Amino acid sequence: MSLRDVLNSILSSVDGALAAFIMAYDGIPIAESILEQSEFDLQLLSVEYATILKEIKRSIDVIKLGDLEEVTISTSHTSVVVRILNNDLFAALIIRRDGNIGRGRYMLNLKSIEVAQELS
C-alpha cells in the first residue's frame, strides 16, 4: 500500500477529517492527502508545525523526558494530531473541531506502523 493510500484510509475512517500528511522535520513534504478543502494553507501549516515540533523535541531531549510520540494542537476551528514516525519524519491529521479526534488519534497511531513499513 502506498503512503497516499495509507493517508486516504485514515481520512476515510475519521469523521471530520480534512487532510493528512507526512513531512520531514526540515519542512519537506513526503506525502499528503486532502479530503476536504478548508480555509487554511496546508503547506504553510505543515512547515510551521515542523518548526514547532523541532523545538518541542529539542526541549524534551534537554529535560530528558523520553522520546516524543504524539502532539495534539487544538484551535477554535481544527485539531491537529501529530504522530512521530522516526527521527526524520512525522505524520499529521487535521480534523474539524466537531470531528472525532479520538478516532483520529487511534487511526494515526495504528497506521503509523504501516507508514514505517512503507518507509523502510
Secondary structure in CASP SS format (residue, H / E / C, confidence):
PFRMAT SS
TARGET T0000
AUTHOR 0000-0000-0000
METHOD secondary structure of the structure
MODEL  1
M C 1.00
S C 1.00
L H 1.00
R H 1.00
D H 1.00
V H 1.00
L H 1.00
N H 1.00
S H 1.00
I H 1.00
L H 1.00
S H 1.00
S C 1.00
V C 1.00
D C 1.00
G C 1.00
A E 1.00
L E 1.00
A E 1.00
A E 1.00
F E 1.00
I E 1.00
M E 1.00
A E 1.00
Y C 1.00
D C 1.00
G C 1.00
I C 1.00
P E 1.00
I E 1.00
A E 1.00
E E 1.00
S E 1.00
I E 1.00
L C 1.00
E C 1.00
Q C 1.00
S C 1.00
E C 1.00
F C 1.00
D C 1.00
L H 1.00
Q H 1.00
L H 1.00
L H 1.00
S H 1.00
V H 1.00
E H 1.00
Y H 1.00
A H 1.00
T H 1.00
I H 1.00
L H 1.00
K H 1.00
E H 1.00
I H 1.00
K H 1.00
R H 1.00
S H 1.00
I H 1.00
D H 1.00
V H 1.00
I H 1.00
K C 1.00
L C 1.00
G C 1.00
D C 1.00
L C 1.00
E C 1.00
E E 1.00
V E 1.00
T E 1.00
I E 1.00
S E 1.00
T C 1.00
S C 1.00
H C 1.00
T E 1.00
S E 1.00
V E 1.00
V E 1.00
V E 1.00
R E 1.00
I E 1.00
L C 1.00
N C 1.00
N C 1.00
D C 1.00
L E 1.00
F E 1.00
A E 1.00
A E 1.00
L E 1.00
I E 1.00
I E 1.00
R E 1.00
R C 1.00
D C 1.00
G C 1.00
N C 1.00
I H 1.00
G H 1.00
R H 1.00
G H 1.00
R H 1.00
Y H 1.00
M H 1.00
L H 1.00
N H 1.00
L H 1.00
K H 1.00
S H 1.00
I H 1.00
E H 1.00
V H 1.00
A H 1.00
Q H 1.00
E H 1.00
L H 1.00
S C 1.00
END
